[in-house]
Amino acid sequence: MKILFLCVFYSARSLLAEGLARRIRGHQADVRSAGSVPSGKMNPNAVRFLREIGIDVSRNHSKAIEELEPEFPDGLDYFGLH
């Protein structure tokens, strides 16, 4: 299963969702996240929170959805602005 979490800036919401989904699903799913208009940086509070609960996202980078393979994903969760 391939799961994509998409938000606007890829700075916090999709990063948090990806980290938590990886923790929950383990190797049962290929979990990724991206932004529709990535900010170029990750929210330090989100990174710190994940680190405090044992989730390492230090290898992640703020990426655009265009950087993903065209066939990705099987499921999509979008965190938009209201």
C-alpha positions as CSV (number, residue, x, y, z in Angstrom):
1,M,0.0,0.0,0.0
2,K,1.2,3.5,-0.9
3,I,-0.1,6.4,1.2
4,L,0.6,10.1,0.5
5,F,-0.1,13.0,2.9
6,L,-0.2,16.3,1.1
7,C,-0.4,19.8,2.5
8,V,0.3,23.2,1.1
9,F,3.7,24.1,2.5
10,Y,5.1,20.7,3.6
11,S,6.3,22.2,6.8
12,A,4.3,20.5,9.6
13,R,0.9,18.8,8.9
14,S,2.0,16.3,6.3
15,L,5.3,15.8,8.0
16,L,3.6,14.9,11.3
17,A,1.1,12.6,9.5
18,E,3.9,10.8,7.6
19,G,5.9,10.3,10.8
20,L,3.0,9.0,12.8
21,A,1.8,6.7,9.9
22,R,5.2,5.2,9.5
23,R,5.2,4.5,13.3
24,I,1.8,2.9,13.1
25,R,2.1,1.0,9.7
26,G,5.8,0.1,9.9
27,H,6.8,-1.8,6.8
28,Q,3.2,-2.6,5.8
29,A,2.9,0.6,3.8
30,D,5.1,3.0,1.8
31,V,4.2,6.3,3.4
32,R,5.3,9.6,2.0
33,S,4.4,13.3,2.2
34,A,4.8,16.4,0.1
35,G,3.5,19.9,-0.4
36,S,1.6,21.5,-3.2
37,V,3.7,24.7,-2.7
38,P,6.6,23.5,-0.5
39,S,8.1,26.1,1.8
40,G,11.7,24.7,1.5
41,K,11.9,24.1,5.3
42,M,10.4,21.8,7.9
43,N,8.7,23.3,11.0
44,P,11.2,23.0,13.8
45,N,8.3,22.4,16.3
46,A,7.0,19.5,14.3
47,V,10.5,18.0,13.9
48,R,11.1,18.4,17.7
49,F,7.7,16.8,18.6
50,L,8.4,13.8,16.4
51,R,11.9,13.4,17.8
52,E,10.5,13.6,21.4
53,I,8.3,10.6,20.6
54,G,11.1,8.7,19.0
55,I,10.4,9.4,15.3
56,D,13.4,10.6,13.3
57,V,12.6,12.8,10.3
58,S,16.1,14.2,9.9
59,R,16.3,12.6,6.4
60,N,13.1,14.3,5.2
61,H,13.2,17.4,3.2
62,S,10.5,19.9,2.1
63,K,9.4,18.4,-1.3
64,A,6.9,19.1,-3.9
65,I,4.3,16.5,-5.1
66,E,6.0,16.7,-8.6
67,E,9.1,15.0,-7.0
68,L,7.1,11.8,-6.4
69,E,6.7,9.0,-9.0
70,P,3.6,9.4,-11.2
71,E,2.0,6.1,-10.0
72,F,2.2,7.1,-6.3
73,P,-0.1,6.9,-4.2
74,D,-2.9,4.3,-3.6
75,G,-4.4,6.7,-1.1
76,L,-4.2,10.4,-0.5
77,D,-5.0,12.6,2.5
78,Y,-4.9,16.4,1.8
79,F,-4.5,18.9,4.6
80,G,-5.6,22.2,3.1
81,L,-6.0,25.7,4.3
82,H,-9.5,26.7,5.5
